[in-house]
Amino acid sequence: MDYKATLNLPKTAFPMKANLPESEPKMLAWWEQFGMYKRLRQVAADRPLWILHDGPPYANGNIHLGHVLNKVLKDVIVKSRAMLGFNAVYVPGWDCHGLPIEHQVDKELGLDDPAVDIRRAMDPVEKRKKCREYALRYIDIQRNEFKRLGVFGDWDNPYVTMAPAYQAIIAREFGRFVGRGLVHKGLKPVHWCMHCKTALAQAEVEYEDQRTPSVWVKFPLTSVPAELQTKLAGRRAFAVIWTTTPWTLPANLAIAVHPTQSYVAVEAFGEVYIVARARVNDFLTVLGNPQHGVLGRFEGAQLVGHTFRHPWIDREGTIAAADFVAMDQGTGLVHIAPGHGEEDYELGRSLGLPIFTPVDDDGRFVPGVEHFAGLTVWDANPRIVEHLRSVGMLVAERRLDHTYPHCWRCKNPTLFRATEQWFIELDKQGFRASVLEA
């Protein structure tokens, strides 16, 4: 017996099954036909403006889960602001410049072989034309994909970085900075791919396991703390550094110590080595646990200002204080090459050192680098180790497995190298304060 007719149940026009694959496109089509976003702007025209500045995705392929997370979160925030009484405007945009788009175009044209010199494989004007066509294609594709997610925005009037009007505004504003004397060109170390011949942003770097040489190198000290000088009795004292990039040694200009850490002078094999007290046991293990004695102990600050000779180049450097010197590996002394490391660069600037980088765009040592001119940094690595051995400045060598930065495009190792960059001076003419206030 059917008792359905005897039950007083509520009735609804909503279907019992959502059937979203069919119902969602219908809802989106109705929003489009109704002009939902434009209607919302009209209704909210007299309300306070609330604008989300959209960090644009690259127009270099279909959207992925990262895009979904980014756009849905922004959509939730914009819609919540609208419900709180704001005129919440969302203007989507696309980044149309850079390696991600060039890389996809290279793949389509069959130029993504690392053996191909992409700088000469195609006329630059034709390459830019292909990149523009590719970007336009994927702007349309991504726009439809974002709209399918239900994201509200001014999809008919996005900003695209390749639009002439957009580029003109950027050039005009940059010109104003130049006119005010806020812009200068200088050197700064960046991730550099010697195969793609380009700088890489941190987000474009992938870390892969790699086996590299690690070396302990001694730098002859030309001055030492007074309390140590009396104990040397004619013996030579050396500052010992540890590095996994021997190729950066030709660019060495300083040595860093931690100012508040303790350092010791250890006598072994008739020589005196300066290392951090916290690292001395590991250092002696590297030496093979020889008979040794400790001649003195002092704070890092007492070493600051003393000088050393480069292991094989006729050049003198100074010991400097740096809080970034770690005590969990190495010797507690860090060799500083201002042209080949971020922390090295900042310390070098504070010391007034030149941003010296003897490596060219192809990753080769420039003419004038004795013994290694013309070699790539990777080919030079073992030769530098052997040269250190031949001049008696190599303390020890080990192979080390660790993660190393690689280019996302060609999958080859990158190097840190100072290249010419444009800088905007934020601390002149109250510029930083005005930017923060805005």
C-alpha positions as CSV (number, residue, x, y, z in Angstrom):
1,M,0.0,0.0,0.0
2,D,1.3,3.5,-1.0
3,Y,1.3,5.8,2.0
4,K,2.9,8.7,0.1
5,A,-0.4,10.6,-0.2
6,T,-0.9,10.5,3.6
7,L,2.3,12.3,4.4
8,N,2.4,16.1,4.7
9,L,5.8,16.8,3.2
10,P,7.1,20.1,1.7
11,K,7.4,20.3,-2.0
12,T,10.3,22.0,-3.9
13,A,10.9,22.9,-7.5
14,F,14.6,22.1,-7.0
15,P,15.6,18.8,-8.6
16,M,16.7,16.0,-6.2
17,K,19.9,15.6,-8.2
18,A,22.2,18.6,-8.7
19,N,23.5,17.3,-12.1
20,L,26.2,20.0,-12.0
21,P,27.9,19.2,-15.3
22,E,24.6,20.2,-17.0
23,S,23.2,22.8,-14.6
24,E,26.4,24.8,-14.0
25,P,26.9,25.7,-17.7
26,K,23.2,26.8,-17.9
27,M,23.7,29.1,-14.9
28,L,26.9,30.5,-16.3
29,A,25.1,31.2,-19.6
30,W,22.3,32.9,-17.8
31,W,24.8,35.1,-15.9
32,E,26.4,36.0,-19.2
33,Q,23.2,36.8,-20.9
34,F,21.9,38.8,-17.9
35,G,25.2,40.8,-17.8
36,M,25.7,39.9,-14.1
37,Y,29.0,41.6,-13.5
38,K,27.9,44.9,-15.3
39,R,24.7,44.9,-13.3
40,L,26.6,44.5,-10.1
41,R,28.8,47.5,-11.0
42,Q,25.8,49.6,-11.8
43,V,24.1,48.8,-8.5
44,A,27.3,49.5,-6.5
45,A,28.3,52.6,-8.5
46,D,27.9,55.0,-5.5
47,R,29.6,52.7,-3.0
48,P,33.2,53.0,-1.8
49,L,35.6,51.4,-4.2
50,W,37.5,48.3,-3.2
51,I,39.9,47.1,-5.9
52,L,41.9,43.8,-6.0
53,H,45.1,44.2,-7.9
54,D,45.3,40.9,-9.7
55,G,48.7,39.3,-10.0
56,P,48.4,38.0,-13.6
57,P,49.1,34.4,-14.7
58,Y,51.2,33.7,-17.7
59,A,49.3,33.1,-20.9
60,N,51.3,30.0,-21.6
61,G,48.9,27.1,-21.5
62,N,45.7,25.7,-19.9
63,I,45.0,26.5,-16.3
64,H,46.0,24.0,-13.6
65,L,45.1,23.6,-9.9
66,G,47.4,26.4,-8.9
67,H,45.4,28.8,-11.1
68,V,42.1,27.4,-9.7
69,L,43.3,28.0,-6.1
70,N,44.5,31.5,-6.9
71,K,41.4,32.7,-8.8
72,V,38.8,31.1,-6.6
73,L,40.3,32.6,-3.4
74,K,40.4,36.0,-5.1
75,D,36.8,35.6,-6.3
76,V,35.7,34.7,-2.7
77,I,37.4,37.8,-1.4
78,V,36.0,40.1,-4.0
79,K,32.4,38.8,-3.7
80,S,32.6,39.1,0.1
81,R,33.7,42.7,-0.2
82,A,30.7,43.3,-2.5
83,M,28.4,41.8,0.1
84,L,29.9,44.1,2.8
85,G,28.8,47.2,0.9
86,F,31.8,48.0,-1.4
87,N,32.0,48.5,-5.1
88,A,34.3,45.6,-5.4
89,V,36.0,45.8,-8.8
90,Y,37.9,42.9,-10.3
91,V,39.9,43.4,-13.5
92,P,41.7,40.2,-14.5
93,G,45.0,40.4,-16.4
94,W,47.6,38.3,-18.2
95,D,51.4,38.4,-18.2
96,C,52.4,38.1,-21.9
97,H,56.2,38.4,-21.5
98,G,59.0,36.1,-20.4
99,L,60.5,32.7,-20.7
100,P,57.3,30.6,-20.0
101,I,55.7,31.8,-23.2
102,E,58.9,31.7,-25.2
103,H,59.6,28.2,-24.0
104,Q,56.1,27.0,-25.2
105,V,56.7,28.6,-28.6
106,D,60.1,27.0,-28.8
107,K,58.4,23.6,-28.2
108,E,55.8,24.2,-30.9
109,L,58.5,25.2,-33.3
110,G,60.8,22.3,-32.4
111,L,63.5,24.6,-31.0
112,D,63.5,23.2,-27.4
113,D,66.5,21.0,-28.0
114,P,69.3,22.1,-25.7
115,A,71.7,21.7,-28.7
116,V,69.9,24.5,-30.5
117,D,71.2,28.0,-30.0
118,I,67.8,29.7,-29.7
119,R,69.3,33.1,-29.9
120,R,70.2,32.5,-33.6
121,A,67.6,29.8,-34.6
122,M,64.9,32.4,-35.5
123,D,64.6,36.0,-36.4
124,P,63.8,37.9,-33.2
125,V,61.0,39.9,-34.8
126,E,59.4,36.7,-36.1
127,K,59.9,35.1,-32.7
128,R,58.1,38.0,-31.0
129,K,55.2,37.7,-33.5
130,K,54.8,34.0,-32.7
131,C,54.9,34.7,-29.0
132,R,52.2,37.4,-29.3
133,E,50.0,35.0,-31.3
134,Y,50.5,32.2,-28.7
135,A,49.7,34.6,-25.8
136,L,46.5,35.8,-27.5
137,R,45.4,32.2,-28.1
138,Y,45.8,31.3,-24.5
139,I,44.3,34.4,-23.1
140,D,41.1,33.4,-24.8
141,I,41.4,29.8,-23.6
142,Q,42.2,30.7,-20.0
143,R,39.4,33.4,-19.9
144,N,36.8,30.7,-20.8
145,E,38.3,28.4,-18.2
146,F,38.2,31.0,-15.5
147,K,34.6,31.9,-16.4
148,R,33.7,28.2,-16.1
149,L,34.9,28.4,-12.5
150,G,32.2,31.0,-11.9
151,V,34.7,33.8,-11.3
152,F,33.1,37.3,-11.7
153,G,35.3,39.9,-13.4
154,D,35.5,42.4,-16.3
155,W,36.5,39.6,-18.7
156,D,35.7,41.7,-21.7
157,N,38.3,44.4,-20.7
158,P,41.3,42.6,-19.1
159,Y,44.7,44.2,-18.9
160,V,47.4,42.4,-20.9
161,T,51.1,43.4,-20.6
162,M,51.6,43.3,-24.3
163,A,48.9,45.9,-25.0
164,P,50.6,49.0,-26.5
165,A,48.6,51.3,-24.1
166,Y,49.8,49.3,-21.1
167,Q,53.4,49.3,-22.3
168,A,53.2,53.1,-22.9
169,I,52.0,53.7,-19.3
170,I,54.9,51.6,-17.9
171,A,57.4,53.4,-20.1
172,R,56.0,56.8,-19.2
173,E,56.1,56.1,-15.4
174,F,59.6,54.6,-15.6
175,G,60.6,57.7,-17.5
176,R,59.4,59.8,-14.6
177,F,61.5,57.9,-12.2
178,V,64.5,58.4,-14.5
179,G,63.8,62.1,-14.6
180,R,63.7,62.3,-10.9
181,G,67.1,60.6,-10.6
182,L,65.7,57.5,-8.9
183,V,67.0,55.0,-11.5
184,H,70.5,53.6,-12.0
185,K,72.1,50.6,-13.6
186,G,74.3,48.3,-11.6
187,L,75.5,44.8,-11.1
188,K,73.6,42.2,-8.9
189,P,74.0,38.4,-8.7
190,V,71.1,36.4,-10.1
191,H,70.5,32.8,-11.1
192,W,72.0,32.6,-14.6
193,C,71.5,29.8,-17.1
194,M,74.5,29.6,-19.4
195,H,72.6,27.4,-21.9
196,C,69.5,29.6,-22.2
197,K,71.7,32.8,-21.8
198,T,69.2,34.4,-19.5
199,A,68.6,35.4,-15.9
200,L,66.1,33.3,-13.9
201,A,63.7,34.4,-11.2
202,Q,63.7,32.2,-8.0
203,A,60.4,30.7,-9.1
204,E,62.0,29.6,-12.3
205,V,64.7,27.6,-10.5
206,E,64.3,23.9,-9.8
207,Y,66.4,22.0,-7.3
208,E,67.9,18.7,-8.2
209,D,70.3,16.3,-6.5
210,Q,73.8,16.6,-7.7
211,R,77.3,15.5,-6.7
212,T,79.8,18.3,-6.6
213,P,83.3,18.8,-5.3
214,S,83.6,20.4,-1.9
215,V,87.0,21.7,-0.8
216,W,88.8,23.0,2.2
217,V,91.1,25.8,1.1
218,K,93.7,27.7,3.2
219,F,94.3,31.4,2.7
220,P,97.6,32.7,4.0
221,L,97.1,35.4,6.7
222,T,99.2,38.5,6.4
223,S,98.1,39.9,9.8
224,V,96.8,38.1,12.9
225,P,95.6,39.2,16.4
226,A,98.5,40.2,18.6
227,E,98.0,37.4,21.1
228,L,98.4,34.9,18.3
229,Q,101.4,36.6,16.7
230,T,103.6,35.9,19.7
231,K,102.8,32.2,19.6
232,L,103.4,31.6,15.9
233,A,107.2,31.5,16.3
234,G,107.7,31.9,12.6
235,R,105.0,29.5,11.5
236,R,102.5,30.5,8.9
237,A,98.9,31.0,9.9
238,F,96.0,30.2,7.5
239,A,92.3,31.0,7.4
240,V,90.5,27.9,6.2
241,I,87.3,28.1,4.2
242,W,85.0,25.4,2.8
243,T,83.1,25.7,-0.4
244,T,81.1,23.5,-2.8
245,T,81.8,25.9,-5.7
246,P,85.5,26.0,-6.3
247,W,84.9,27.9,-9.6
248,T,84.0,31.0,-7.5
249,L,87.4,31.2,-5.9
250,P,89.0,33.4,-8.6
251,A,86.4,36.0,-7.7
252,N,87.2,35.9,-3.9
253,L,87.6,39.4,-2.4
254,A,87.0,38.8,1.4
255,I,86.5,36.2,4.1
256,A,83.6,36.4,6.6
257,V,83.5,35.3,10.2
258,H,80.8,35.5,12.8
259,P,81.6,38.3,15.2
260,T,80.3,36.7,18.3
261,Q,81.4,33.1,17.7
262,S,84.7,31.7,19.2
263,Y,87.6,30.8,16.9
264,V,90.7,28.8,17.6
265,A,94.2,28.6,16.1
266,V,94.9,24.9,15.7
267,E,98.5,23.6,15.0
268,A,98.8,20.5,12.8
269,F,101.4,19.4,10.3
270,G,103.6,22.3,11.3
271,E,101.0,24.9,10.2
272,V,98.4,26.9,12.1
273,Y,94.8,26.9,10.9
274,I,92.1,29.3,12.0
275,V,88.7,27.7,12.3
276,A,85.6,28.1,14.4
277,R,85.7,26.4,17.8
278,A,82.3,24.8,17.0
279,R,83.7,23.3,13.9
280,V,87.2,22.2,15.0
281,N,86.4,18.6,15.7
282,D,84.9,18.1,12.2
283,F,87.8,19.9,10.7
284,L,90.3,17.6,12.5
285,T,88.3,14.6,11.2
286,V,88.8,15.9,7.7
287,L,92.5,16.2,8.3
288,G,92.6,12.6,9.5
289,N,92.7,13.3,13.2
290,P,96.4,14.3,13.3
291,Q,98.4,15.2,16.4
292,H,97.5,18.8,17.1
293,G,97.6,21.6,19.6
294,V,95.5,24.7,20.2
295,L,97.6,27.9,20.2
296,G,94.9,30.4,21.0
297,R,91.2,31.2,21.2
298,F,89.5,34.5,20.3
299,E,86.2,35.9,19.3
300,G,85.4,36.4,15.6
301,A,85.3,40.2,16.1
302,Q,89.1,40.0,16.9
303,L,89.8,38.6,13.5
304,V,87.8,41.4,11.7
305,G,90.0,43.8,9.8
306,H,93.0,41.4,9.5
307,T,94.2,40.6,6.0
308,F,95.0,37.6,3.9
309,R,96.5,36.6,0.5
310,H,94.5,34.9,-2.2
311,P,95.7,31.2,-2.5
312,W,97.2,31.8,-6.0
313,I,96.3,35.3,-7.2
314,D,98.4,38.3,-6.3
315,R,95.6,39.9,-4.4
316,E,95.0,40.8,-0.7
317,G,91.7,40.7,1.0
318,T,90.2,41.6,4.4
319,I,88.3,39.5,7.0
320,A,84.9,40.9,7.7
321,A,82.0,40.3,10.2
322,A,78.8,38.7,9.0
323,D,75.9,37.3,11.0
324,F,75.0,34.8,8.2
325,V,78.1,32.7,8.9
326,A,76.7,29.3,10.1
327,M,78.2,26.8,12.5
328,D,76.5,23.7,11.2
329,Q,78.9,23.0,8.4
330,G,82.2,24.1,6.9
331,T,84.8,25.8,9.1
332,G,83.0,28.9,10.4
333,L,84.9,31.1,7.8
334,V,83.1,31.8,4.5
335,H,84.9,32.9,1.3
336,I,83.2,36.0,-0.1
337,A,82.8,36.6,-3.9
338,P,80.5,39.6,-4.2
339,G,79.7,38.8,-7.8
340,H,78.6,35.3,-7.2
341,G,76.2,35.2,-4.2
342,E,73.3,37.1,-2.6
343,E,74.9,37.4,0.9
344,D,78.3,37.9,-0.7
345,Y,76.9,40.8,-2.7
346,E,75.3,42.5,0.3
347,L,78.4,42.1,2.4
348,G,80.6,43.3,-0.5
349,R,78.5,46.4,-0.9
350,S,78.7,47.2,2.8
351,L,82.4,46.9,2.6
352,G,82.7,49.0,-0.6
353,L,84.1,46.0,-2.6
354,P,83.7,45.8,-6.4
355,I,81.0,43.5,-7.7
356,F,83.6,41.3,-9.5
357,T,82.4,38.6,-11.8
358,P,85.1,37.1,-14.1
359,V,82.5,34.8,-15.8
360,D,80.7,35.7,-19.1
361,D,77.2,35.0,-20.5
362,D,78.3,31.6,-21.7
363,G,79.5,30.6,-18.2
364,R,83.2,30.9,-19.3
365,F,86.0,32.6,-17.5
366,V,86.9,35.8,-19.3
367,P,90.3,36.6,-20.7
368,G,92.7,37.7,-18.0
369,V,91.7,34.9,-15.5
370,E,95.0,33.2,-15.2
371,H,95.0,29.4,-15.9
372,F,91.3,29.2,-16.5
373,A,90.4,31.8,-19.2
374,G,87.9,30.3,-21.8
375,L,86.9,27.4,-19.6
376,T,83.3,26.9,-18.5
377,V,82.9,27.1,-14.7
378,W,82.0,23.3,-14.7
379,D,85.1,22.4,-16.7
380,A,87.2,24.7,-14.5
381,N,86.0,23.1,-11.2
382,P,88.4,20.1,-11.2
383,R,91.2,22.1,-12.7
384,I,90.9,24.7,-9.9
385,V,91.0,21.9,-7.3
386,E,94.2,20.5,-9.0
387,H,95.7,24.0,-9.1
388,L,95.0,24.4,-5.4
389,R,96.8,21.1,-4.8
390,S,99.8,22.1,-6.9
391,V,100.3,25.4,-5.1
392,G,99.9,23.7,-1.7
393,M,96.7,25.5,-0.7
394,L,94.3,22.5,-0.8
395,V,93.6,21.2,2.7
396,A,91.1,18.5,1.7
397,E,88.6,17.5,-0.9
398,R,85.4,15.5,-0.7
399,R,82.5,14.7,-3.1
400,L,79.2,16.0,-1.8
401,D,75.7,15.0,-2.7
402,H,73.3,17.9,-2.2
403,T,70.5,19.8,-4.0
404,Y,71.6,22.4,-6.6
405,P,69.6,24.9,-8.6
406,H,68.8,24.0,-12.2
407,C,67.1,25.8,-15.0
408,W,63.4,24.9,-15.3
409,R,63.6,25.1,-19.1
410,C,66.8,23.2,-20.1
411,K,67.3,21.3,-16.8
412,N,71.0,22.3,-16.7
413,P,72.7,23.6,-13.5
414,T,72.5,27.4,-13.1
415,L,75.2,29.6,-11.6
416,F,75.0,32.7,-9.5
417,R,76.5,35.5,-11.5
418,A,76.3,39.3,-11.3
419,T,74.6,40.9,-14.3
420,E,73.5,44.4,-15.2
421,Q,70.2,45.2,-13.6
422,W,68.1,48.4,-13.3
423,F,67.5,49.7,-9.7
424,I,64.9,52.2,-8.5
425,E,66.1,54.1,-5.4
426,L,63.3,53.8,-2.9
427,D,65.1,55.8,-0.2
428,K,65.6,59.0,-2.1
429,Q,63.2,61.9,-2.1
430,G,60.9,60.2,0.3
431,F,59.8,57.7,-2.4
432,R,59.5,54.7,0.0
433,A,57.3,56.6,2.4
434,S,55.0,57.8,-0.4
435,V,54.7,54.3,-1.8
436,L,53.8,52.8,1.6
437,E,51.3,55.6,2.2
438,A,49.6,54.9,-1.2
